[in-house]
Every structure is written in C-alpha cells, then in structure tokens.
Amino acid sequence: MRGTHAADILAEVHLLPTENGGRQNPTPADKFGCPVGIGSEFFDMRIDLSGIGSLSPGQTARVPITFLRPDFVLPLLRVGSEFTLWEGRTIGHGRVIELYGHTAG
C-alpha cells in the first residue's frame, strides 16, 4: 500500500556526464522514465521531476520514483540499495533514501 505518497521510493540519482557515457541531453522537465537495473534484473519506473525540473548529464538530485510493477521491485529494495539507470547502456546510478510503499520484514 502506498499510503499518502504517490511514489514508491525517494532516491538520490546521479546522471553520468555525457563524456562518461551519459545522456546527450537533459531529461524532460516533468517526468522521466527508463529501466532501473537491480542486480541482473530491470524494471520500468518513472521519476517525478515536477518539483525540480529537468536533470542534466552530470547532475545529482533526490527524486521520487514510482515503479510500474512495485509488487515485483519493492521486495528487492532496502534503504541504501543501489541501482542503475539504463537507456541501452548505463546512464546513471541511484541509491534508495526512503521506501514509501514497502516495509522490510
């Protein structure tokens, strides 16, 4: 259950600089989606950027993330879990700061 939060997690994400294999352009200003790699699995997600605007290559930000299938993803995550952002290659990294939709048991 998600409670009062629309997002599943709060994460700190870092987009790699373009010269290190990151995106060529900033993300859209309102939301951004790409697969997230956790271990050897990938899951679809959306980052809510409405509060901060677009992210540029090389930038780091704390952002709310919603998973398209949270029932599959949330059991794999804990505070401090790390993941990759993927667009045919790794374009960034992230770390879970807070879980909204799952209580580790």
LOROTOR-292266 format. One record per residue: residue number from 1; residue in one letter; y, x, z of N, C-alpha, C in turn. Coordinates in pm, 1 decimal. Example, Ala and Ser with C-alpha at 12.3 -4.5 7.8 and 13.67 -1.06 7.14 Angstrom:
2
vexlum | sese | nyy | nxx | nzz | cayy | caxx | cazz | cyy | cxx | czz
1 | a | -569.0 | 1319.0 | 780.0 | -450.0 | 1230.0 | 780.0 | -330.0 | 1320.0 | 780.0
2 | s | -225.0 | 1285.0 | 708.0 | -106.0 | 1367.0 | 714.0 | 3.0 | 1290.0 | 787.0
This chain:
105
vexlum | sese | nyy | nxx | nzz | cayy | caxx | cazz | cyy | cxx | czz
1 | m | -118.6 | 83.8 | 0.0 | 0.0 | 0.0 | 0.0 | 123.9 | 87.4 | 0.0
2 | r | 223.8 | 49.1 | -74.0 | 341.7 | 132.7 | -90.8 | 451.9 | 101.3 | 9.3
3 | g | 440.9 | -2.9 | 85.9 | 544.9 | -34.4 | 183.4 | 677.3 | -59.7 | 116.1
4 | t | 786.2 | -3.9 | 173.6 | 919.2 | -27.3 | 119.0 | 955.7 | 73.7 | 9.9
5 | h | 871.5 | 172.7 | -12.0 | 900.6 | 275.4 | -112.1 | 839.7 | 236.9 | -245.5
6 | a | 917.3 | 243.7 | -352.9 | 863.8 | 219.7 | -486.1 | 782.7 | 340.5 | -531.7
7 | a | 817.7 | 458.2 | -483.6 | 749.4 | 581.4 | -524.1 | 625.7 | 603.8 | -437.4
8 | d | 535.5 | 686.7 | -488.5 | 415.4 | 723.8 | -413.5 | 436.7 | 848.5 | -330.2
9 | i | 515.5 | 943.1 | -382.1 | 541.5 | 1067.6 | -309.2 | 686.0 | 1112.9 | -332.1
10 | l | 731.2 | 1199.0 | -243.5 | 853.0 | 1276.5 | -264.3 | 805.2 | 1419.1 | -287.5
11 | a | 853.6 | 1481.1 | -392.9 | 809.0 | 1615.9 | -426.1 | 927.0 | 1703.7 | -462.5
12 | e | 908.6 | 1832.8 | -439.2 | 1004.0 | 1930.3 | -490.2 | 944.9 | 1982.8 | -619.8
13 | v | 1018.1 | 1965.1 | -729.3 | 970.2 | 2012.2 | -858.9 | 1063.3 | 2120.3 | -912.7
14 | h | 1003.1 | 2214.9 | -981.6 | 1077.8 | 2323.0 | -1045.6 | 1036.1 | 2327.3 | -1191.2
15 | l | 1131.5 | 2309.0 | -1281.6 | 1104.8 | 2323.6 | -1424.2 | 1119.8 | 2470.2 | -1462.5
16 | l | 1021.9 | 2521.7 | -1532.7 | 1028.6 | 2660.9 | -1576.6 | 1145.7 | 2680.1 | -1673.0
17 | p | 1209.7 | 2795.3 | -1668.2 | 1312.5 | 2824.5 | -1768.4 | 1249.6 | 2827.1 | -1908.0
18 | t | 1327.4 | 2795.0 | -2008.0 | 1278.2 | 2791.6 | -2145.7 | 1212.9 | 2924.3 | -2183.9
19 | e | 1274.6 | 3035.8 | -2145.8 | 1219.8 | 3166.8 | -2184.0 | 1087.3 | 3198.9 | -2115.0
20 | n | 1050.6 | 3119.4 | -2011.5 | 922.1 | 3138.2 | -1942.9 | 822.2 | 3028.6 | -1980.1
21 | g | 845.4 | 2960.7 | -2092.9 | 752.5 | 2859.4 | -2140.3 | 790.7 | 2716.8 | -2105.7
22 | g | 906.7 | 2698.4 | -2042.7 | 951.0 | 2564.8 | -2004.7 | 1002.3 | 2484.5 | -2122.7
23 | r | 1051.6 | 2367.0 | -2091.2 | 1107.4 | 2277.3 | -2192.5 | 1224.8 | 2343.1 | -2264.6
24 | q | 1250.2 | 2295.3 | -2386.0 | 1365.7 | 2342.2 | -2462.3 | 1493.3 | 2271.1 | -2418.8
25 | n | 1479.4 | 2146.4 | -2372.6 | 1594.2 | 2061.4 | -2341.6 | 1580.3 | 1998.6 | -2203.2
26 | p | 1690.3 | 1948.5 | -2147.6 | 1682.9 | 1875.9 | -2020.8 | 1598.9 | 1748.5 | -2035.9
27 | t | 1554.3 | 1696.5 | -1923.1 | 1481.8 | 1569.4 | -1921.4 | 1580.0 | 1455.2 | -1947.3
28 | p | 1530.5 | 1335.2 | -1975.7 | 1619.4 | 1219.3 | -1977.5 | 1684.9 | 1202.0 | -1840.4
29 | a | 1796.0 | 1131.4 | -1834.6 | 1873.2 | 1119.7 | -1709.6 | 1818.1 | 1017.5 | -1611.2
30 | d | 1740.8 | 919.6 | -1657.6 | 1697.6 | 813.7 | -1566.9 | 1555.9 | 831.2 | -1514.5
31 | k | 1462.8 | 863.4 | -1602.4 | 1324.5 | 886.3 | -1561.2 | 1257.2 | 980.1 | -1659.2
32 | f | 1152.4 | 1045.2 | -1609.7 | 1080.9 | 1142.3 | -1690.4 | 933.6 | 1132.4 | -1656.6
33 | g | 849.2 | 1129.5 | -1757.3 | 705.7 | 1122.9 | -1734.2 | 632.3 | 1231.1 | -1809.6
34 | c | 531.2 | 1284.6 | -1746.0 | 440.6 | 1379.4 | -1808.5 | 315.8 | 1385.5 | -1721.9
35 | p | 205.8 | 1437.7 | -1773.8 | 88.3 | 1453.2 | -1688.6 | 112.8 | 1555.9 | -1577.6
36 | v | 50.3 | 1529.4 | -1463.9 | 53.0 | 1619.7 | -1349.7 | -86.2 | 1678.5 | -1336.4
37 | g | -95.1 | 1810.3 | -1325.3 | -223.1 | 1876.1 | -1305.3 | -247.4 | 1902.5 | -1158.1
38 | i | -360.1 | 1850.2 | -1109.9 | -402.2 | 1873.1 | -971.3 | -543.5 | 1928.0 | -980.8
39 | g | -558.9 | 2055.6 | -947.7 | -687.3 | 2120.5 | -970.2 | -716.0 | 2122.2 | -1119.5
40 | s | -831.5 | 2069.5 | -1159.7 | -867.5 | 2066.3 | -1301.9 | -846.1 | 1928.0 | -1364.2
41 | e | -781.7 | 1836.4 | -1290.8 | -759.7 | 1700.8 | -1341.0 | -612.1 | 1675.7 | -1369.3
42 | f | -586.4 | 1583.3 | -1462.4 | -449.7 | 1546.8 | -1498.8 | -429.5 | 1397.2 | -1480.8
43 | f | -310.5 | 1360.9 | -1431.8 | -277.8 | 1221.5 | -1402.1 | -137.9 | 1191.0 | -1454.1
44 | d | -119.1 | 1069.8 | -1506.7 | 11.8 | 1028.7 | -1556.5 | 102.6 | 988.8 | -1442.1
45 | m | 230.1 | 1024.7 | -1453.3 | 327.8 | 992.3 | -1349.8 | 464.8 | 973.7 | -1410.8
46 | r | 555.1 | 920.3 | -1328.9 | 695.9 | 905.2 | -1366.0 | 781.3 | 959.6 | -1251.8
47 | i | 880.2 | 1040.6 | -1286.8 | 977.7 | 1091.2 | -1190.1 | 1102.2 | 1004.5 | -1201.9
48 | d | 1150.4 | 953.9 | -1089.7 | 1273.3 | 874.6 | -1087.0 | 1391.5 | 970.0 | -1073.9
49 | l | 1470.6 | 978.2 | -1179.3 | 1586.5 | 1067.5 | -1180.4 | 1717.7 | 990.4 | -1167.6
50 | s | 1709.7 | 860.9 | -1141.4 | 1830.7 | 777.7 | -1138.1 | 1930.6 | 822.9 | -1032.0
51 | g | 1883.3 | 888.1 | -926.6 | 1973.6 | 933.8 | -821.4 | 2036.8 | 1069.4 | -845.8
52 | i | 1978.8 | 1147.3 | -940.0 | 2031.0 | 1283.2 | -960.6 | 2064.7 | 1315.7 | -1105.2
53 | g | 2012.8 | 1239.4 | -1199.6 | 2037.1 | 1268.9 | -1340.5 | 1932.4 | 1363.8 | -1396.4
54 | s | 1953.8 | 1410.0 | -1517.3 | 1854.5 | 1492.1 | -1586.2 | 1833.2 | 1626.3 | -1516.8
55 | l | 1713.4 | 1680.8 | -1537.9 | 1680.0 | 1814.5 | -1488.8 | 1677.0 | 1909.4 | -1607.4
56 | s | 1739.9 | 2022.8 | -1592.2 | 1742.7 | 2123.9 | -1697.4 | 1634.8 | 2228.6 | -1672.7
57 | p | 1589.4 | 2295.8 | -1778.5 | 1494.8 | 2405.4 | -1759.5 | 1550.5 | 2505.9 | -1657.8
58 | g | 1464.3 | 2547.6 | -1564.1 | 1504.1 | 2640.6 | -1458.8 | 1552.1 | 2572.5 | -1331.9
59 | q | 1573.7 | 2442.0 | -1335.0 | 1627.3 | 2369.8 | -1219.5 | 1516.5 | 2324.3 | -1125.2
60 | t | 1550.4 | 2315.0 | -994.7 | 1461.7 | 2265.4 | -890.3 | 1528.6 | 2146.7 | -823.7
61 | a | 1448.9 | 2042.9 | -792.3 | 1505.1 | 1923.9 | -726.9 | 1396.1 | 1851.8 | -648.3
62 | r | 1438.4 | 1778.8 | -546.1 | 1348.6 | 1687.7 | -474.2 | 1358.9 | 1551.9 | -541.4
63 | v | 1242.8 | 1498.0 | -581.1 | 1241.8 | 1375.1 | -659.8 | 1128.6 | 1282.6 | -615.5
64 | p | 1150.9 | 1150.1 | -625.5 | 1041.7 | 1055.4 | -601.4 | 953.7 | 1046.1 | -726.1
65 | i | 822.5 | 1040.0 | -704.2 | 726.0 | 1032.0 | -813.2 | 636.4 | 911.0 | -792.0
66 | t | 612.9 | 838.2 | -900.2 | 521.5 | 725.3 | -900.0 | 407.7 | 756.2 | -995.6
67 | f | 284.5 | 738.6 | -950.1 | 167.1 | 762.2 | -1034.4 | 123.4 | 631.8 | -1099.6
68 | l | 77.7 | 640.1 | -1224.5 | 30.2 | 521.0 | -1292.4 | -98.5 | 468.7 | -1228.7
69 | r | -180.1 | 557.1 | -1172.7 | -302.4 | 518.7 | -1100.9 | -304.5 | 587.0 | -964.1
70 | p | -220.0 | 541.0 | -870.7 | -212.7 | 606.2 | -739.6 | -344.7 | 604.3 | -664.0
71 | d | -429.5 | 504.7 | -690.5 | -558.3 | 496.9 | -622.5 | -647.2 | 616.7 | -655.6
72 | f | -630.4 | 678.1 | -773.1 | -706.3 | 797.4 | -809.1 | -641.7 | 925.5 | -757.2
73 | v | -509.0 | 927.9 | -753.8 | -435.9 | 1051.4 | -724.9 | -413.3 | 1074.1 | -575.5
74 | l | -369.3 | 972.6 | -505.4 | -327.0 | 991.4 | -366.5 | -435.3 | 1047.1 | -274.5
75 | p | -562.5 | 1011.4 | -291.9 | -664.2 | 1073.7 | -205.5 | -675.6 | 1225.1 | -222.7
76 | l | -623.2 | 1279.0 | -333.6 | -629.2 | 1423.4 | -359.8 | -511.5 | 1499.6 | -300.2
77 | l | -409.7 | 1427.5 | -253.4 | -285.2 | 1491.5 | -211.3 | -264.6 | 1490.0 | -61.4
78 | r | -199.4 | 1593.2 | -13.0 | -153.5 | 1606.5 | 125.7 | -12.8 | 1666.2 | 118.9
79 | v | 62.5 | 1656.7 | 226.1 | 190.8 | 1725.9 | 232.0 | 162.5 | 1874.6 | 210.9
80 | g | 234.5 | 1935.3 | 120.4 | 213.9 | 2076.2 | 86.2 | 126.5 | 2097.2 | -36.3
81 | s | 57.1 | 1993.7 | -83.5 | -24.8 | 2007.4 | -205.0 | 63.1 | 2049.1 | -322.1
82 | e | 9.5 | 2137.3 | -405.6 | 83.4 | 2184.3 | -522.1 | 23.2 | 2127.7 | -649.1
83 | f | 106.0 | 2112.6 | -751.6 | 62.1 | 2058.8 | -879.9 | 145.2 | 2121.2 | -990.6
84 | t | 99.4 | 2100.8 | -1114.3 | 173.3 | 2149.3 | -1230.0 | 224.8 | 2030.0 | -1310.8
85 | l | 332.3 | 2051.6 | -1383.1 | 385.0 | 1953.9 | -1478.6 | 344.6 | 2003.4 | -1616.6
86 | w | 294.6 | 1914.0 | -1700.6 | 229.0 | 1952.8 | -1824.3 | 286.2 | 1879.0 | -1944.1
87 | e | 316.1 | 1951.8 | -2049.7 | 353.7 | 1895.8 | -2180.7 | 287.5 | 1980.2 | -2288.7
88 | g | 155.5 | 1978.3 | -2291.9 | 81.6 | 2063.5 | -2384.4 | 68.9 | 2205.5 | -2332.7
89 | r | 144.2 | 2236.1 | -2229.8 | 143.3 | 2364.2 | -2158.0 | 211.3 | 2338.2 | -2023.8
90 | t | 200.0 | 2430.1 | -1932.1 | 267.3 | 2414.1 | -1803.7 | 417.3 | 2430.6 | -1823.8
91 | i | 494.5 | 2328.2 | -1784.4 | 640.6 | 2333.3 | -1796.8 | 709.3 | 2337.8 | -1660.6
92 | g | 630.0 | 2327.2 | -1553.3 | 689.1 | 2329.6 | -1420.8 | 583.1 | 2319.3 | -1313.2
93 | h | 629.1 | 2328.8 | -1191.0 | 542.1 | 2323.1 | -1073.6 | 604.0 | 2228.7 | -972.0
94 | g | 520.5 | 2175.9 | -885.1 | 570.5 | 2088.3 | -780.8 | 490.9 | 2102.7 | -653.2
95 | r | 550.7 | 2051.4 | -544.9 | 486.9 | 2054.1 | -413.4 | 520.6 | 1923.2 | -342.9
96 | v | 418.7 | 1860.6 | -283.1 | 437.5 | 1733.9 | -212.8 | 514.6 | 1758.1 | -83.9
97 | i | 624.4 | 1684.7 | -66.2 | 706.1 | 1691.8 | 55.2 | 669.9 | 1577.7 | 149.8
98 | e | 647.0 | 1458.6 | 91.9 | 615.9 | 1340.9 | 171.9 | 529.0 | 1245.6 | 91.7
99 | l | 432.4 | 1184.2 | 159.5 | 344.8 | 1083.0 | 97.6 | 391.4 | 946.2 | 143.8
100 | y | 418.6 | 856.3 | 50.2 | 458.2 | 720.3 | 85.9 | 340.5 | 624.3 | 77.6
101 | g | 251.4 | 646.6 | -16.9 | 150.7 | 546.3 | -47.6 | 13.3 | 571.9 | 8.1
102 | h | -2.3 | 672.2 | 93.9 | -137.5 | 707.9 | 140.5 | -127.4 | 777.9 | 274.2
103 | t | -213.6 | 739.8 | 364.1 | -221.8 | 809.1 | 492.4 | -350.7 | 889.3 | 493.3
104 | a | -338.9 | 1020.8 | 506.1 | -456.3 | 1106.1 | 509.7 | -540.5 | 1071.1 | 632.3
105 | g | -670.0 | 1062.0 | 613.3 | -755.8 | 1019.5 | 723.4 | -849.4 | 1118.2 | 766.8
